[in-house]
């Protein structure tokens, strides 16, 4: 019973997220300048997700990004 409830809940959450994502992103402010310098950004990407610009979502390749999830 709990598995069915969880499956239904996750299904509803997935549909809601898919429907509302574009609207939510449209209202986000545009950041013209990064608060991090170029070297700081490079270090952050190397630690968290070196393949950030080459995938379409979450990547846990080589254990990267696990700190963000946890």
N, C-alpha and C positions, 0 to 999 in steps of 0.2 A: 504494500500500500504506500509506504514511504517513497519507494522508487518511482511509482506512478506519479505521486504528487511532485516529486523533484523534477521529473521529466516534463510534466505539464508546466510547472513554474519556469523552467529554463526555456521552454518553447515560447511561452508568452514574453519572457524577457528578451529573447532573441528577436522576435517580431517587433516589439516595441523599440528596441535599439536600432534595428534596420530602418524603421519608419521615421524615427526622430533624429537620426544622426546628422543628416544633411542640414536640417533646420538648426540644430545646436551648433554646428560648426560655422554656419553663416553668421551667427551672432557673436562669435569670438573676436576679440580685438586682434588686429594685425600688429605684430611686433616688427618694427622697422630695423632695429639694431639688437643684436643678441647681447644679453648682459654678460656673456662670457667672451673672452678673447679667442682668437683663432686657435692658439695652442691649448687653451683650456677645453675648447669644444672638441678638438682632436683627441685629447686624453679621455674625456668623458665618453666619446663614441668608442674608443678602443677598449675601455673597461666594460661599458654596459652593452654595446651592440655594434661590433665592427662592420656588420653587414646592413646597417640601418638604411642606407640609401638603395639597397638592392633587393629588399623584400617588401611585401605588402602588408605586413602585420608583425606579429610577435615571432621572434626567432630565438631559439635557445641553443643555437649552434655553439659547440665547444663550451657549454655552460654559461655563455654570456647572457646577461639579462635576468638571471636567476635572482639576483639581489633586488631587482625592481619588483619582481612578482612576489617575493617573500616579504 
